[in-house]
Each structure stands twice: as structure tokens, then as C-alpha cells.
Amino acid sequence: MRKLPESTVLAADYFQSYSVVGLLALVGVLFVAVAFGAGRLLRPVVPTPEKLLTYECGVDPVGEGWAHTQVRYYVYAFLYVIFAVDSIFLFPWATVFAEAGYGATTLVEMFIFLGFLAVGILYAWKKGVLTWT
Amino acid sequence: MNDALDVALRLLAVFAVFLVLPLVIGQTEHKVMAHMQGRLGPMYAGGFHGWAQLVADGVKFAQKEDVVPAAADRRVFQLAPAVALLPYLLVLVAIPIGPSEGAVGIIVDAGIFFVLAVMGVGVLGSLMAGWASANKFSLLGALRTAAQLLAYELPMLLAAASVAMAAGTVSLPGILNAFEWWWLPWQIVGALVFFVAGLAELQRPPFDMPVADSEIIFGAYTEYTGLRFALFLLAEYAGIVVLCGLTTVLFLGGWHGPFGADGLGWLWTLLKTAVLAFIVIWLRVTYPRLREDQLQRLAWTTLVPLALAQIALTGVVKVVMQS
């Protein structure tokens, strides 16, 4: 057999491990499908209009279920998106930062990075975003 | 052909763990909670101390009528439990329980990354359930679930990144190979942050505001009955298995132990996971529910700064050691 270049071999391994994950996902989907199918055969089906009513503590539902509610969480969502995107970059960096030749430089970089995150949180805190209004 | 058989056996093992361990933890919770509260808990099903209670529950759930409210978005409503449950199955495949290659479902290079990414998908199930139910309580519950995930995913990521820095790799077996006993005190803050944030992501008490029964019935799951409701419950307990397993692998040294790490490593992993699961149950019995704003404040003003401090500590110690 012809000898493959190393990168090709690595790529093959990569796909092999994720194809197993894919197979497991398939097993999971099958499990749910079988459970729902078997459930359909086992359970009684006796719908009445009252039963199909939206549950609201026993009284008739008022208005629509998709009612307007005050959503206070969107600020947290913004904060999360900003910080999560930042912290994703930590992972590739984490695997190399202590290698020979990086040392103190990467450490200083890390403190700059942490400083940015900390200032961001302090700013949000100062703005009163983190306390309930 | 042998490869195919090998893969099939691995998948079967992971699937068996996925079905059995959550039930074991659920049954333990019944009994432990009962005894902590001066009760006996289930005593009849199966004869010996009610060991078959959850099997009986499962049989009951399967026979219940499956009610989909007339106002609900039918397809999404029916699909939601599967979306909530399956991520935990996928995460289990990457968690190593022993030192050999045979003791892990499959070695995923980007272990931590894969695990955290897939776990985050589970919240979509709750969001789908809450939105599709067309019920005000469900919608409130779903939004609370999402807000909670947003708040606690960040400290969890940061704490996990600290371990990746310490080990110099993001592969889970790689982290365990690099583990030394003194990582335990070194990473203890990260471990606490990770565990607490994980509890909050699973919506376990005291972080169960999204399903607070006294104010919003059962949150996103209010309209669910029978089998679909059972799958949501299974997802919660599978989540406990995954969280405790991950904490064990990342922070407690997995299969490392004072002795017998070569042959009986998997026993150490199981033991540590079991102890953590017991703590999860214990916390449920001990603490009252946090209010929604307290929940958010704990994450942003306590856990995130702690996790950042842990990263700084890890970085300094690692670079000092290297030079």
C-alpha cells in the first residue's frame, strides 16, 4: 500500500471518531422513534375539548398563550454572546501557551485578555445591568 | 469486520450506561431524600425496599394518554423531549472511565470543546417545549431556562478552560494522563465554579427557578404528559450523570486513585461520580430555591470573577513551573 502523507492519516482519524459520534446520534434517534411508536400502540386516545384546553390553573385560559411578557433577560443575552465568543479563543490558546518559547509573553497577553473581560463585567455592573430593575 | 463489532459494542455500552445510571440516581434520590426527611420512600414496588419503583413509574408513563393542547404548535411540541434528551447521550460517548483505550466510548480530540458544545444544545429542547406549548407558564419557564443557561455557560466554559491550560490539551483522556494529585488544591476554585454552574444548567434545586412549581406550575413542561414527560425527566437525570462524570474527569482526576489505578481505575471514576451525585441530591434537600434575580447575580458577580481568577492562577503557576 502506498504510504499516505501524515496529514491525511490524521484527517482519517478525525473523521473516524466523529463518525462514531454520528452513529450514536442515529442510535439515539432510533431509541426515541421506537419509544414514541411503542407509546402510540400502548396508550389510550380519548381526547375531549376540555382536555385539549391550555392549562391555566383550572380556569379558562385568558388571551393567547404567546402573550406579550416583559423580557428582562435580553441584556444578559448580549453579555453572554460577547463573553462566550471571547472565551472560545481561550481553548486553542490554552493548549500552547506554556510551550517553550512563549512563556512570559503569553502570560502578559493572558492578563490583558482577562483585563478586558473584567473591565467589561465591571462596566455592566456599574451600569446597573446586573441588578434587577 | 472486527472494527464494526468493536464500534457496535462500544455504542451498546454507552447506550446501556445512558439508560441505567440515570435510573440508579433517580432511585437513590427517592431513598436518600426520604431518609433525610425522616420518611421511608418507596417500599413496595419490586419487594426489596422498593427497588423497582422507577420501572413501575416507567410502565405507568407509557400507558398515559399523550395530550397535545389544541392551541400548541404540534410538531415542535412533540419533538422537544427528544431534543432535550439526546445531547446527554452524545456527551457520554466522550467521557473516559479508565486509563485504557477500551474504557472510553470514543476518543474525541477536541474533548472539552465537543462536550460543552453538545451539552448546550439541550436547552433548545426546553425552549421548544415552552414556546410550542402556547401556555403562559411554559413560556415564562422556557425564558427563565434560557436566561439561566446564558448566565451559567460562561463560568462553566472558563473553569473548563483553566483545566485545559493546566494539561495543555483539550482531549479528556489527555487531561487525565497529565493529572497530578496537587491539581486538586490548585484547581479547587475552578472545580466549585464548574460544579455549581453545571447544577444551574440542569435546573436542579436550588437553581430550579425555571420549573418553580409554586409559581409557574412546572415551567416549560407544564403541558406534557405520559412518555414525553418521562423523557424530560430522564434528560434531567442523564444530565446529573454527565455533570458528575465531567467534574470527576476534569477536576478530581478520574481514574487516578491512591492505589489500583491500573486495573481498577474505572471503579475510582464510578465512585467519585457517585459521591458527586449524592452531593447533588443532598443540595436539593438542603437549600431553598434562589429567586430569579439572585440566580443571575450569583453567576455574573461571583462565579465569573472567580473563574477568571482561577485562569490567572493557572496561567501563572504553569508558566513559572515551565521556566
Interface residues (C-beta under 8 A of the other chain):
Chain A: Y14 S17 Y18 V20 V21 L23 L24 A25 V27 G28 V29 F31 V32 A35 F36 A38 G39 R40 L42 R43 P44 V45 V46 P47 P49 K51 L52 L53 T54 Y55 E56 C57 P61 E64 G65 W66 A67 T69 V71 Y73 Y76 A77 L79 Y80 F83 A84 S87 I88 L90 F91 A94 T95 V96 F97 A98 E99 A100 G103 A104 T106 L107 M110 F111 L114 L117 A118 I121 A124 W125 L130 T131 W132
Chain B: V7 R10 L11 V14 F15 A62 Q63 K64 E65 D66 V67 V68 P69 A70 A71 A72 Q78 P81 A82 L85 L86 L89 L90 V93 A94 G105 I106 I107 V108 D109 I112 F113 F114 W131 S133 A134 N135 K136 F137 S138 L139 L140 L143 A146 A147 L150 A151 E153 L154 L157 L158 A161 A164 M165 G168 T169 V170 I217 T222 E223 G226 L227 L231 E292 D293 Q296 R297 W300 T301 V304 P305 L308 I311 A312 G315 V316 K318 V319 M321 Q322 S323
